[in-house]
């Protein structure tokens, strides 16, 4: 059984700490800053950091990798098609790794960056989980810094097809702002309205809004709902033209969100 704890970093990043209580080995995901992890390890000396997972090359995700590797000798796993500091194991679509005794699949999800990968685990004894980096956010998705709308829509469609009970661990606390945009797209979506109330209450108390789930995202995240008539209509009204493909709907939504 693995447990997940969010270590806050910078303004709104989360470094996910993944722990196996049987072995007292742990892993961290996208450590943009080594300090929160080193502080945790110092306060919990019985735990050994054995793995560092990276989803993409942006500084707020890799800035602490080398320092943590030097401090712990942890193995660094990251995307094969990006320049990742201190990389030991390069992974891409179809790769499979063992993390803290669990088999984890790797998916390539270009869009936010061209080489972005995510990590998915579906063990029969546990709820499936996804480390989604900056591709799928709670209520939203990453900006297209390097990829195309076609790539990102395909990547999100791949993640949307995962089991609905899959827990989604993304790397930023963007949920409230994402859902306010989602409300502008679908003001009459009851699932979204309910989620927005819950998230507002959490944030008022400075509580984390994660993890999400694939089911929750499919019900309330407009970027996973490009086939829905309400989302398509909102995008067409924004674009002042008819949109004939889901990718075209996605492209308008992403552009709209960029300036929302």
N, C-alpha and C positions, 0 to 999 in steps of 0.2 A: 504494500500500500504506500503510495507516494502522497506527500502533502505539499501544497504550494503556498508560499508566502511572498507577498509583494514588498520589496525593499524600495522605498521612494528615492528618486534621484532627480537632480535638476528641478525644474518647475513642475513637470507633470509626467515624467518617465516612471515606469516601474521596472525594476530588475527582478525577475522572478527567481526565487530560491526554491528549488525542488529537493525534497528530502526523502530518503529511505530510512525509516526509523529502525529497521532490522539491522542494517549494516552501519548506520550512522555516517553514511556517505551522502554528499549533497552535490548539487549542480546549480549553476546560475545561468540565466539567459539574458543576452544582450547587455552586459555590464558596461554601460557608457562611462561609469565612474567607479573606480575600485573601492573608494572609501566606504560606502555603505556596506559592501560585502566584507571588507577587512574588519570593520567594526563589529559586524555580526559574528564573524569567525572568532574574533578576540573574546567576545562575550559568551561564546558557545564552543569552548576549546575541545569538547568531546567529538565535534563534527569535523569531518575531513572533506574538503572541496576536491572532487575528483574530475569534474567536467565543467567546461564552459561552452555553451551553445550560442551561436551567432546566427541571426537571420539575414542581416544585410550590413553593408559597409559604412553606413552613416556614423559620424563621430559620436553621437549620443547613444550609440549601441556598441561601439568597439573601443571607446576611449580608455577603459580600464582593463582590457584584456591582457595586455603584456604584463602589467604590474601584478595582476592576480595570478598569472601563470608562473611568474618568478617566485611569488610568495607561497604557492601551493603545489607546483608541478602538475596542475590539472591539465587534462587533455582538451585542446581547443578544436571544436568542430564547427565548420561554417561553409558557406556557399563556394562552390568550386569556381564560379565565374566572376568572383569579385575579389578584391585585394583585402584580405583579412589579416590583421597583425597576429604573429605567432601561431599561425594555423598549423594544426597537426593532421586533421582529417578533413578532406575536401568532399563535400556531398552535393548531389544534384538530384533531379527527378529520378525516382526509382531507387535511390539509395536507402539502405536500412542500417540502423545503428542500434547498439545496446546501451541504454541509459539507466544506470542504477538498477540493473537487473531486468529492465523492461525493453521489449522490442519496439522501436520507434521508426516509423516511415517518414521519408523526406519527400516533399513535393516542391517542384519549382513553380514559383508564382510571380512571374515578371509583371511589372506595372509600376509600383512605387520605385523600385530600382530594377535593373534588367536581370540581375542574378539572385534576387530575393528568394529565400527558401523558407518553408515552414515545417514544423515537426508535429507528427500526429501519432498517437498511441491508442490502440484499441486492444486492450487486454481483457480477456473474458471475465476476470475477477473484479475489474474496476470500471468506472464510468470512463468512456473515451475522452481524450483531451487533445487540444490543439494549441500549440505555441505559435501564434499567428503574426508576431512581429508588428510591422506597420502595413500589412496587407488588409486584413479584416479587423476593423475596430468595432467596439460595442456601439451600435447605431450608425456606423459609417465605414469608411475605407481610407486608405492612404492616398496622399496626393500623387499625381503622376509626374515624378521628377525625371524619370528616364524612359519609362515605357509608354505605350499607346493605350487609348481607351479599349481597343480590341484585346490587347494583352491582359489588361486589368480585369475586364469583364469576364474573360475566359478563366482567369485565376480565381476570381470570386465565385464563379459558377462551379468550379472544381471543389471549393471549400463548402459551398452550399449543399453539395451532394453528400457530404459526410453524414453519419448518423445524427439524428436531431438532438439526441441527448448529449452530444459532444460538448464538453466545457471549453470555452474559448478564452485563452489567456493572451490578451494583446498587451502592448507595451506603453500605452499612454492613457492618462485619465482625460479622455476627450468625450466621454459619454453624454454629458449634459448638453454641450454645444452641438454634438452630432444629432441628438434627438430633437433639439429646437429646430434644426434644419429639416429633419424628417417630418416634423409637424407642419412646416410650411409646404412640404410636398404632399402630405396626406393628412389634412386637418381633421378628417372624419374617421380615422383609423382607431377603433376602440382599444386594440392591443397596444398601440403606440401611446395613446392617452394614459392608459394605466401605467405603462412603463415609465413615462415621463414624470408622473407624480411620485413614483417610487424613487427614481433617481434624484429628483429635486430634494426629497427628504434625506436621502443618504448624503448628498453633498452639503446640505445645510449643517449636517453634523460632522463634516469633514471625513466621511466614511468612503471607502473604496466602492466602486460600482461593478467590480469584476469578481469572478469570471462571468461571462455571458454564456449563452448556449447557441448552438446552430438553430434550434427551434425558435428561440427568442429573436434571433437576427432575421430569420425568414419571415417572421410576423411583423417586424417593426423597423427594419433597416432598409431604406429605399433602394440602396445599391444592390440588394439581393432580391428586389421586387420589381425589376425592370419589365417583367412580363405582365404585371398587374395593370388593369385598365386605368385605375386611378393614378398610378405613377406615370404611366405613358401620357395621359391627358395633361398632367401637371407639367411634364417636360415639354410637350408640344405647345402648351400655352406660353411657357418661358421662351421657347425657340421661335414662336410665331410661324411654325411650319409643321407639316405632318412628318412623323418619324416612323420609318418602316422596319427597323430592326431593334432588338433589345440593346445592341451595342450603341446605336444612335441615341437611344434613351439614356443609357449610362453616360455617354459622353456629355450630354446636356446637363445631367444631374451633377457630374463631377465639376464641370465648368461653373455651374450655379453655386455649388458649395464653396468653391475657391474664393468667391467674392461675397459670400453670405455674411 
